[in-house]
Amino acid sequence: MKATWNQEYETKKPKIYECIENFQSEGEILYEGRNVIKTFEVEGVQINIKSFRVPNLVNKIAYRFFRKSKAERSFVYASILKEKGIGTPDPIAYFEETSGLTFKRSFYVSRQVDYDLTYRELVSEPDFPQHEDILRAFTRFTFSLHENDVLFLDHSPGNTLIQLNNGDYRFYLVDLNRMVFTKLTDTERFLNFSRLTPKREMVEVMADEYAKLIGRPSSEVFAKMWFFTDRFQKKYWKKQKLKSFLKPKKN
């Protein structure tokens, strides 16, 4: 198994290798789905290890020879974000296991970040304290991504961790393997908000704050943001209905 390290954490190599070797039987589960995320304590430092699902046959070959794995992209993109001063958990290492002509398992290791909420709570809890202040600060954070030529393709409710810090709000991006670093067009900027919330009133607040930052009329920015949000929501629910229709019925 090949490993690439952040030099700041090289002294913890032996213990982290043990965590990887014992991933199936040890650690505390934070998330379990297509991928699995577990947390471990290593010499007083809390770390997260994300185990990516073994890819299908086509991607086994693609990741082996032609494409960077999700683990490598997560590590590289986190490093770039840190260089740009953008919040994300410290990248520690990534591991890739190959066999002959195929790609097998991969892991991404990062430092645990304690947080108070994610954007998802802003959607589900409209009465959350300082709701609008946090939402406006989040919009400024997204603007800073755009100004730093970062297009976070998975800019969705669960992928931004938020620390409150008595009003000094801090934001950390997670789930980083889909990201593009390029000058963004206006369309790409407005489209980047489309997956965050179905709530018109939240889009109105974000549009108002973003309009101030780019020097454009709030009504113009809202019209474009809401167009992309509404289009995404309709497409998403249409897909969910189709999945439900195709799902085998239980007797």
C-alpha positions, 0 to 999 in steps of 0.5 A: 500500500502506497502512502503520501504524507504531510511532513508535519505529521510524519512522526505519527506514521507508525500509529496511523499505519496501525489505524489503517491496518485495523480500520475494519475492527477499530475506530469510532464510526462517524459516517457509514454509507458508500464510504466509511469515515472513522475517528481515531486518537493518535498520540493526543490528536484526533484524526478522521480516516475516510475509507473509499468504496472499492471502485467498479471494474472500469474505475479500478483500471482508470484509477490505476493508470489514468486518473487520480484516486478520490483519496489523492484528490482529497489530499491534494485539494486540501493542501491547495486550500490550506495554501490559499488560506481557506478552511479545511481540516489538515490533510495528513496522508492518503493511502492507495492499495493496488494489485497488478493491473487494478486499483483496490482500496484507498484512504484519506486521513485528516485532522478532526475539526470540532464544529457547532453545526453544518449548513444543513442545520441552517436549512432545517432550523430557521430559528437557529440563533444568529441564523441570518448572520451565519448565512451572510458570513457563509456567503462571504466565505463562498465569495472568498472561494470564488475570488481564490479561483476555487469551484467546489463542485460538492457545495452542498448542505453537509459539506461545510463545517461551521464554528460559531466562536462568539460571532467570529464564524469559521468555515471548513470544507470537507468531502473535497474530491470534486473541485476545480481551480479556475477563474469563475464566470458569473454563471459558475458563481451563481450556479455554485449556490444551487445545491444548498437550500430549497428555501427562497428566503435563504437564497434571498439573503445569500443573493443580497450579501453576494450582490454587495460583494460583487457590486451588482443589484440584489434583484439581479443576483437573486433572479439568477441564483433562484433560477439555478436553485429552482432548476436543481430542485426540480431535477433532484425531486424528479430523480427521487420520484423515478428512484422510488418508482423503480424501487422493488415493492415489498410484499 
